Amino acid sequence: MGIVVHVTKTPDSSTISVRRASPDDAQAIAEVGVAGWQAAYRGILPAGYLRGLNVVAREVAWRMRLESDDDDMAPSWVADRAGRAIGFVASGPPRDDDLQPAEGSPRIDGSPPPAAEIYAIYVQPDAWRSGAGRAMLSTAVQEWRQRGTTGLVLWVLEANAAGRAFYEHVGWRPDGGRQDIDLGGVTVTEVRYRFQELPLGWSDTLSNSSFREG
Ligand SMILES: CC(C)(COP(=O)(O)OP(=O)(O)OC[C@H]1O[C@@H](n2cnc3c(N)ncnc32)[C@H](O)[C@@H]1OP(=O)(O)O)[C@@H](O)C(=O)NCCC(=O)NCCS
């Protein structure tokens, strides 16, 4: 098991620990991803498309991703409860042109990445509202901030009211970015959120938990 970076007590007193994901987590992450999509996007994306989501294909892609992050620029974490991975968060360099380093200013080795993106965060539906999402996102934000990154963004479906409520509760705000994407044969709109700079003690508002290594 990897280093545990974040431990939190859930409302029902069970313990959730957050740790860096390893290739051995690929299957669990794929299962959480498919179950999460099917539950979260019911009524937003076509039912047939959601039914057809494939755990095995996602597992293969995740294993490759987790095995190939040699420069540690695309960290992912999982949340464990009672020995089972119940959620994951994935992050890495931003995909948006407006967040790329200015042309002509190549990154100096060791300099902090100017911006990072949270690509996805999903919790197994039977563990929604357990505190797992908050614990994982807080871990990712802290890690990127420790690396010196100042701009943190993510994209969320405009119609995903629950996901947006979660992000807004833990310190993220829409930054005006919008894009239409094709998913499952329909066009849907995504909105971009940005993590807000918070005053000293900000981490208390994200998490009621303790950090340790072990
Ligand atoms: C969004 C998600 C990752 C949040 O994880 P979670 O473990 O369920 O959320 P937490 O228990 O950490 O919630 C923290 C706070 O966010 C807010 N929140 C979470 N889910 C919410 C919802 N469905 N509606 C309104 N507010 C919500 C609440 O204020 C909550 O605190 P509270 O329970 O003490 O009131 C999870 O619900 C999920 O996987 N959803 C489906 C996928 C998704 O939408 N992902 C985001 C877009 S990529």
PDBQT file of the ligand as one rigid body, heavy atoms in Angstrom, charges set to zero:
ROOT
HETATM    1  C1  LIG A 301     -19.083  14.691  -6.621  1.00  0.00    +0.000 C 
HETATM    2  C2  LIG A 301     -18.492  13.614  -5.722  1.00  0.00    +0.000 C 
HETATM    3  C3  LIG A 301     -17.058  13.286  -6.188  1.00  0.00    +0.000 C 
HETATM    4  C4  LIG A 301     -18.445  14.159  -4.285  1.00  0.00    +0.000 C 
HETATM    5  O1  LIG A 301     -17.911  13.181  -3.421  1.00  0.00    +0.000 OA
HETATM    6  P1  LIG A 301     -18.716  12.797  -2.085  1.00  0.00    +0.000 P 
HETATM    7  O2  LIG A 301     -17.867  11.897  -1.257  1.00  0.00    +0.000 OA
HETATM    8  O3  LIG A 301     -20.051  12.297  -2.495  1.00  0.00    +0.000 OA
HETATM    9  O4  LIG A 301     -18.903  14.226  -1.412  1.00  0.00    +0.000 OA
HETATM   10  P2  LIG A 301     -18.539  14.694   0.085  1.00  0.00    +0.000 P 
HETATM   11  O5  LIG A 301     -19.249  13.812   1.059  1.00  0.00    +0.000 OA
HETATM   12  O6  LIG A 301     -17.074  14.825   0.229  1.00  0.00    +0.000 OA
HETATM   13  O7  LIG A 301     -19.267  16.118   0.064  1.00  0.00    +0.000 OA
HETATM   14  C5  LIG A 301     -18.678  17.299   0.591  1.00  0.00    +0.000 C 
HETATM   15  C6  LIG A 301     -19.704  18.404   0.529  1.00  0.00    +0.000 C 
HETATM   16  O8  LIG A 301     -20.036  18.713  -0.838  1.00  0.00    +0.000 OA
HETATM   17  C7  LIG A 301     -21.442  18.995  -0.949  1.00  0.00    +0.000 C 
HETATM   18  N1  LIG A 301     -22.087  17.956  -1.760  1.00  0.00    +0.000 N 
HETATM   19  C8  LIG A 301     -21.637  16.729  -2.043  1.00  0.00    +0.000 A 
HETATM   20  N2  LIG A 301     -22.516  16.063  -2.834  1.00  0.00    +0.000 NA
HETATM   21  C9  LIG A 301     -23.551  16.901  -3.009  1.00  0.00    +0.000 A 
HETATM   22  C10 LIG A 301     -24.785  16.790  -3.706  1.00  0.00    +0.000 A 
HETATM   23  N3  LIG A 301     -25.133  15.666  -4.357  1.00  0.00    +0.000 N 
HETATM   24  N4  LIG A 301     -25.634  17.843  -3.694  1.00  0.00    +0.000 NA
HETATM   25  C11 LIG A 301     -25.339  18.978  -3.017  1.00  0.00    +0.000 A 
HETATM   26  N5  LIG A 301     -24.155  19.139  -2.327  1.00  0.00    +0.000 NA
HETATM   27  C12 LIG A 301     -23.288  18.121  -2.332  1.00  0.00    +0.000 A 
HETATM   28  C13 LIG A 301     -22.010  18.931   0.469  1.00  0.00    +0.000 C 
HETATM   29  O9  LIG A 301     -21.976  20.228   1.020  1.00  0.00    +0.000 OA
HETATM   30  C14 LIG A 301     -21.046  18.018   1.163  1.00  0.00    +0.000 C 
HETATM   31  O10 LIG A 301     -20.951  18.243   2.547  1.00  0.00    +0.000 OA
HETATM   32  P3  LIG A 301     -22.092  17.628   3.551  1.00  0.00    +0.000 P 
HETATM   33  O11 LIG A 301     -22.386  16.239   3.107  1.00  0.00    +0.000 OA
HETATM   34  O12 LIG A 301     -21.414  17.710   4.873  1.00  0.00    +0.000 OA
HETATM   35  O13 LIG A 301     -23.264  18.553   3.385  1.00  0.00    +0.000 OA
HETATM   36  C15 LIG A 301     -19.348  12.307  -5.744  1.00  0.00    +0.000 C 
HETATM   37  O14 LIG A 301     -20.622  12.588  -5.219  1.00  0.00    +0.000 OA
HETATM   38  C16 LIG A 301     -19.469  11.716  -7.108  1.00  0.00    +0.000 C 
HETATM   39  O15 LIG A 301     -18.696  10.838  -7.488  1.00  0.00    +0.000 OA
HETATM   40  N6  LIG A 301     -20.458  12.163  -7.916  1.00  0.00    +0.000 N 
HETATM   41  C17 LIG A 301     -20.650  11.678  -9.265  1.00  0.00    +0.000 C 
HETATM   42  C18 LIG A 301     -19.531  12.084 -10.192  1.00  0.00    +0.000 C 
HETATM   43  C19 LIG A 301     -19.368  13.572 -10.314  1.00  0.00    +0.000 C 
HETATM   44  O16 LIG A 301     -20.307  14.315 -10.443  1.00  0.00    +0.000 OA
HETATM   45  N7  LIG A 301     -18.094  13.991 -10.305  1.00  0.00    +0.000 N 
HETATM   46  C20 LIG A 301     -17.763  15.388 -10.469  1.00  0.00    +0.000 C 
HETATM   47  C21 LIG A 301     -17.740  15.795 -11.882  1.00  0.00    +0.000 C 
HETATM   48  S1  LIG A 301     -16.362  15.101 -12.740  1.00  0.00    +0.000 SA
ENDROOT
TORSDOF 0
